Amino acid sequence: MSERGGLRSVPPNGPGSSAADTGMEPQPSVADLGWSLRRVAVGDKQAFDVVYREMAGPVYGLARRVLRDPAQAEEVAQEVLVEIWRTASRFDAAKGSARAWMLTIAHRRAVDRVRSEQAAHAREAKAAATSAQVPFDEVAECVEDRLDAQRVRHCMGALTELQRESITLAYYGGYTYPEVAALLSAPLGTVKTRLRDGLTRLRDCLGVGR
């Protein structure tokens, strides 16, 4: 990912200290992202540089996979890195790895951008529909698609949280099973089991194969 001036201006103006300023030992050569996030939380700009070097690429790559558009993916990646700087204190190592925490932020931001774009397109489509007569077949198809989407949302709502998150990441986000396990901080076997059980419940709820 190219390093735009705006992105490299992070951290923003304000008090901050480096490891040297506080008299702490320098960070190990092998980046410990959890350690770095804890330092970022207290304003350590050198620690943020470590986080940036380690995560700028993966964050951009994830955003690119979700958004497909390079320019939008870069914008989202910048937003994510700024959010990491501002909210590093919220990281809890007991709930998962630092990498998973940051990639979860990236995924949420990318999905939010997709939803925003979809909403904008929906508004444009609605405006176009009101300004022209739409053939009956197209209206019927639109209604059928909407009803199917409502059924899927209803059935997804009946799943457990882990089942729902696993299916969303694997089948809507395009992640592999190991990537899903890392993002959810759950054992791979557990994720596979929840995916299988969740898909079975979805099939039964939707009446697939009846």
MODELLER restraints for C-alpha pairs under 7 A, 6 or more apart:
rsr = mdl.restraints
at = mdl.atoms
rsr.add(forms.Gaussian(group=physical.xy_distance, feature=features.Distance(at['CA:1:A'], at['CA:57:A']), mean=6.16, stdev=0.5))
rsr.add(forms.Gaussian(group=physical.xy_distance, feature=features.Distance(at['CA:1:A'], at['CA:60:A']), mean=6.64, stdev=0.5))
rsr.add(forms.Gaussian(group=physical.xy_distance, feature=features.Distance(at['CA:7:A'], at['CA:78:A']), mean=5.72, stdev=0.5))
rsr.add(forms.Gaussian(group=physical.xy_distance, feature=features.Distance(at['CA:10:A'], at['CA:82:A']), mean=6.57, stdev=0.5))
rsr.add(forms.Gaussian(group=physical.xy_distance, feature=features.Distance(at['CA:11:A'], at['CA:45:A']), mean=6.59, stdev=0.5))
rsr.add(forms.Gaussian(group=physical.xy_distance, feature=features.Distance(at['CA:11:A'], at['CA:85:A']), mean=6.61, stdev=0.5))
rsr.add(forms.Gaussian(group=physical.xy_distance, feature=features.Distance(at['CA:15:A'], at['CA:43:A']), mean=6.95, stdev=0.5))
rsr.add(forms.Gaussian(group=physical.xy_distance, feature=features.Distance(at['CA:16:A'], at['CA:43:A']), mean=4.21, stdev=0.5))
rsr.add(forms.Gaussian(group=physical.xy_distance, feature=features.Distance(at['CA:16:A'], at['CA:44:A']), mean=5.63, stdev=0.5))
rsr.add(forms.Gaussian(group=physical.xy_distance, feature=features.Distance(at['CA:16:A'], at['CA:45:A']), mean=6.59, stdev=0.5))
rsr.add(forms.Gaussian(group=physical.xy_distance, feature=features.Distance(at['CA:17:A'], at['CA:43:A']), mean=5.62, stdev=0.5))
rsr.add(forms.Gaussian(group=physical.xy_distance, feature=features.Distance(at['CA:17:A'], at['CA:44:A']), mean=4.72, stdev=0.5))
rsr.add(forms.Gaussian(group=physical.xy_distance, feature=features.Distance(at['CA:17:A'], at['CA:45:A']), mean=6.57, stdev=0.5))
rsr.add(forms.Gaussian(group=physical.xy_distance, feature=features.Distance(at['CA:18:A'], at['CA:44:A']), mean=4.54, stdev=0.5))
rsr.add(forms.Gaussian(group=physical.xy_distance, feature=features.Distance(at['CA:18:A'], at['CA:45:A']), mean=5.82, stdev=0.5))
rsr.add(forms.Gaussian(group=physical.xy_distance, feature=features.Distance(at['CA:18:A'], at['CA:46:A']), mean=5.62, stdev=0.5))
rsr.add(forms.Gaussian(group=physical.xy_distance, feature=features.Distance(at['CA:19:A'], at['CA:25:A']), mean=6.80, stdev=0.5))
rsr.add(forms.Gaussian(group=physical.xy_distance, feature=features.Distance(at['CA:19:A'], at['CA:26:A']), mean=6.24, stdev=0.5))
rsr.add(forms.Gaussian(group=physical.xy_distance, feature=features.Distance(at['CA:19:A'], at['CA:44:A']), mean=6.76, stdev=0.5))
rsr.add(forms.Gaussian(group=physical.xy_distance, feature=features.Distance(at['CA:33:A'], at['CA:51:A']), mean=6.51, stdev=0.5))
rsr.add(forms.Gaussian(group=physical.xy_distance, feature=features.Distance(at['CA:33:A'], at['CA:98:A']), mean=5.78, stdev=0.5))
rsr.add(forms.Gaussian(group=physical.xy_distance, feature=features.Distance(at['CA:33:A'], at['CA:99:A']), mean=6.95, stdev=0.5))
rsr.add(forms.Gaussian(group=physical.xy_distance, feature=features.Distance(at['CA:34:A'], at['CA:93:A']), mean=6.99, stdev=0.5))
rsr.add(forms.Gaussian(group=physical.xy_distance, feature=features.Distance(at['CA:34:A'], at['CA:98:A']), mean=5.11, stdev=0.5))
rsr.add(forms.Gaussian(group=physical.xy_distance, feature=features.Distance(at['CA:36:A'], at['CA:47:A']), mean=5.02, stdev=0.5))
rsr.add(forms.Gaussian(group=physical.xy_distance, feature=features.Distance(at['CA:36:A'], at['CA:48:A']), mean=6.90, stdev=0.5))
rsr.add(forms.Gaussian(group=physical.xy_distance, feature=features.Distance(at['CA:36:A'], at['CA:51:A']), mean=6.63, stdev=0.5))
rsr.add(forms.Gaussian(group=physical.xy_distance, feature=features.Distance(at['CA:37:A'], at['CA:88:A']), mean=5.69, stdev=0.5))
rsr.add(forms.Gaussian(group=physical.xy_distance, feature=features.Distance(at['CA:38:A'], at['CA:88:A']), mean=6.91, stdev=0.5))
rsr.add(forms.Gaussian(group=physical.xy_distance, feature=features.Distance(at['CA:38:A'], at['CA:89:A']), mean=6.77, stdev=0.5))
rsr.add(forms.Gaussian(group=physical.xy_distance, feature=features.Distance(at['CA:39:A'], at['CA:47:A']), mean=5.98, stdev=0.5))
rsr.add(forms.Gaussian(group=physical.xy_distance, feature=features.Distance(at['CA:40:A'], at['CA:47:A']), mean=5.73, stdev=0.5))
rsr.add(forms.Gaussian(group=physical.xy_distance, feature=features.Distance(at['CA:40:A'], at['CA:48:A']), mean=5.62, stdev=0.5))
rsr.add(forms.Gaussian(group=physical.xy_distance, feature=features.Distance(at['CA:40:A'], at['CA:85:A']), mean=6.51, stdev=0.5))
rsr.add(forms.Gaussian(group=physical.xy_distance, feature=features.Distance(at['CA:40:A'], at['CA:88:A']), mean=6.22, stdev=0.5))
rsr.add(forms.Gaussian(group=physical.xy_distance, feature=features.Distance(at['CA:41:A'], at['CA:88:A']), mean=4.82, stdev=0.5))
rsr.add(forms.Gaussian(group=physical.xy_distance, feature=features.Distance(at['CA:41:A'], at['CA:89:A']), mean=4.66, stdev=0.5))
rsr.add(forms.Gaussian(group=physical.xy_distance, feature=features.Distance(at['CA:59:A'], at['CA:77:A']), mean=5.87, stdev=0.5))
rsr.add(forms.Gaussian(group=physical.xy_distance, feature=features.Distance(at['CA:59:A'], at['CA:103:A']), mean=6.26, stdev=0.5))
rsr.add(forms.Gaussian(group=physical.xy_distance, feature=features.Distance(at['CA:59:A'], at['CA:106:A']), mean=5.98, stdev=0.5))
rsr.add(forms.Gaussian(group=physical.xy_distance, feature=features.Distance(at['CA:60:A'], at['CA:73:A']), mean=6.12, stdev=0.5))
rsr.add(forms.Gaussian(group=physical.xy_distance, feature=features.Distance(at['CA:60:A'], at['CA:74:A']), mean=6.17, stdev=0.5))
rsr.add(forms.Gaussian(group=physical.xy_distance, feature=features.Distance(at['CA:60:A'], at['CA:77:A']), mean=5.17, stdev=0.5))
rsr.add(forms.Gaussian(group=physical.xy_distance, feature=features.Distance(at['CA:62:A'], at['CA:107:A']), mean=6.90, stdev=0.5))
rsr.add(forms.Gaussian(group=physical.xy_distance, feature=features.Distance(at['CA:63:A'], at['CA:73:A']), mean=4.95, stdev=0.5))
rsr.add(forms.Gaussian(group=physical.xy_distance, feature=features.Distance(at['CA:63:A'], at['CA:76:A']), mean=6.79, stdev=0.5))
rsr.add(forms.Gaussian(group=physical.xy_distance, feature=features.Distance(at['CA:63:A'], at['CA:77:A']), mean=6.74, stdev=0.5))
rsr.add(forms.Gaussian(group=physical.xy_distance, feature=features.Distance(at['CA:63:A'], at['CA:106:A']), mean=6.59, stdev=0.5))
rsr.add(forms.Gaussian(group=physical.xy_distance, feature=features.Distance(at['CA:63:A'], at['CA:107:A']), mean=6.71, stdev=0.5))
rsr.add(forms.Gaussian(group=physical.xy_distance, feature=features.Distance(at['CA:63:A'], at['CA:110:A']), mean=5.51, stdev=0.5))
rsr.add(forms.Gaussian(group=physical.xy_distance, feature=features.Distance(at['CA:64:A'], at['CA:70:A']), mean=6.07, stdev=0.5))
rsr.add(forms.Gaussian(group=physical.xy_distance, feature=features.Distance(at['CA:64:A'], at['CA:73:A']), mean=4.93, stdev=0.5))
rsr.add(forms.Gaussian(group=physical.xy_distance, feature=features.Distance(at['CA:66:A'], at['CA:110:A']), mean=6.34, stdev=0.5))
rsr.add(forms.Gaussian(group=physical.xy_distance, feature=features.Distance(at['CA:66:A'], at['CA:173:A']), mean=6.49, stdev=0.5))
rsr.add(forms.Gaussian(group=physical.xy_distance, feature=features.Distance(at['CA:67:A'], at['CA:73:A']), mean=6.18, stdev=0.5))
rsr.add(forms.Gaussian(group=physical.xy_distance, feature=features.Distance(at['CA:67:A'], at['CA:110:A']), mean=6.58, stdev=0.5))
rsr.add(forms.Gaussian(group=physical.xy_distance, feature=features.Distance(at['CA:67:A'], at['CA:114:A']), mean=6.55, stdev=0.5))
rsr.add(forms.Gaussian(group=physical.xy_distance, feature=features.Distance(at['CA:76:A'], at['CA:109:A']), mean=6.59, stdev=0.5))
rsr.add(forms.Gaussian(group=physical.xy_distance, feature=features.Distance(at['CA:76:A'], at['CA:110:A']), mean=6.42, stdev=0.5))
rsr.add(forms.Gaussian(group=physical.xy_distance, feature=features.Distance(at['CA:80:A'], at['CA:105:A']), mean=6.62, stdev=0.5))
rsr.add(forms.Gaussian(group=physical.xy_distance, feature=features.Distance(at['CA:80:A'], at['CA:106:A']), mean=5.73, stdev=0.5))
rsr.add(forms.Gaussian(group=physical.xy_distance, feature=features.Distance(at['CA:96:A'], at['CA:185:A']), mean=5.14, stdev=0.5))
rsr.add(forms.Gaussian(group=physical.xy_distance, feature=features.Distance(at['CA:100:A'], at['CA:182:A']), mean=5.97, stdev=0.5))
rsr.add(forms.Gaussian(group=physical.xy_distance, feature=features.Distance(at['CA:100:A'], at['CA:183:A']), mean=4.88, stdev=0.5))
rsr.add(forms.Gaussian(group=physical.xy_distance, feature=features.Distance(at['CA:103:A'], at['CA:183:A']), mean=6.95, stdev=0.5))
rsr.add(forms.Gaussian(group=physical.xy_distance, feature=features.Distance(at['CA:104:A'], at['CA:183:A']), mean=6.14, stdev=0.5))
rsr.add(forms.Gaussian(group=physical.xy_distance, feature=features.Distance(at['CA:155:A'], at['CA:202:A']), mean=6.02, stdev=0.5))
rsr.add(forms.Gaussian(group=physical.xy_distance, feature=features.Distance(at['CA:155:A'], at['CA:205:A']), mean=5.97, stdev=0.5))
rsr.add(forms.Gaussian(group=physical.xy_distance, feature=features.Distance(at['CA:156:A'], at['CA:164:A']), mean=6.24, stdev=0.5))
rsr.add(forms.Gaussian(group=physical.xy_distance, feature=features.Distance(at['CA:156:A'], at['CA:202:A']), mean=6.96, stdev=0.5))
rsr.add(forms.Gaussian(group=physical.xy_distance, feature=features.Distance(at['CA:159:A'], at['CA:198:A']), mean=6.41, stdev=0.5))
rsr.add(forms.Gaussian(group=physical.xy_distance, feature=features.Distance(at['CA:162:A'], at['CA:194:A']), mean=6.85, stdev=0.5))
rsr.add(forms.Gaussian(group=physical.xy_distance, feature=features.Distance(at['CA:163:A'], at['CA:194:A']), mean=5.06, stdev=0.5))
rsr.add(forms.Gaussian(group=physical.xy_distance, feature=features.Distance(at['CA:163:A'], at['CA:195:A']), mean=5.81, stdev=0.5))
rsr.add(forms.Gaussian(group=physical.xy_distance, feature=features.Distance(at['CA:163:A'], at['CA:198:A']), mean=5.24, stdev=0.5))
rsr.add(forms.Gaussian(group=physical.xy_distance, feature=features.Distance(at['CA:166:A'], at['CA:180:A']), mean=6.43, stdev=0.5))
rsr.add(forms.Gaussian(group=physical.xy_distance, feature=features.Distance(at['CA:166:A'], at['CA:191:A']), mean=6.66, stdev=0.5))
rsr.add(forms.Gaussian(group=physical.xy_distance, feature=features.Distance(at['CA:166:A'], at['CA:195:A']), mean=6.13, stdev=0.5))
rsr.add(forms.Gaussian(group=physical.xy_distance, feature=features.Distance(at['CA:167:A'], at['CA:195:A']), mean=6.06, stdev=0.5))
rsr.add(forms.Gaussian(group=physical.xy_distance, feature=features.Distance(at['CA:169:A'], at['CA:175:A']), mean=5.88, stdev=0.5))
rsr.add(forms.Gaussian(group=physical.xy_distance, feature=features.Distance(at['CA:169:A'], at['CA:180:A']), mean=6.32, stdev=0.5))
rsr.add(forms.Gaussian(group=physical.xy_distance, feature=features.Distance(at['CA:170:A'], at['CA:176:A']), mean=6.20, stdev=0.5))
rsr.add(forms.Gaussian(group=physical.xy_distance, feature=features.Distance(at['CA:170:A'], at['CA:177:A']), mean=6.80, stdev=0.5))
rsr.add(forms.Gaussian(group=physical.xy_distance, feature=features.Distance(at['CA:170:A'], at['CA:180:A']), mean=6.61, stdev=0.5))
rsr.add(forms.Gaussian(group=physical.xy_distance, feature=features.Distance(at['CA:177:A'], at['CA:188:A']), mean=6.98, stdev=0.5))
rsr.add(forms.Gaussian(group=physical.xy_distance, feature=features.Distance(at['CA:178:A'], at['CA:188:A']), mean=6.12, stdev=0.5))
rsr.add(forms.Gaussian(group=physical.xy_distance, feature=features.Distance(at['CA:181:A'], at['CA:187:A']), mean=6.00, stdev=0.5))
rsr.add(forms.Gaussian(group=physical.xy_distance, feature=features.Distance(at['CA:181:A'], at['CA:188:A']), mean=5.25, stdev=0.5))
rsr.add(forms.Gaussian(group=physical.xy_distance, feature=features.Distance(at['CA:181:A'], at['CA:191:A']), mean=6.04, stdev=0.5))
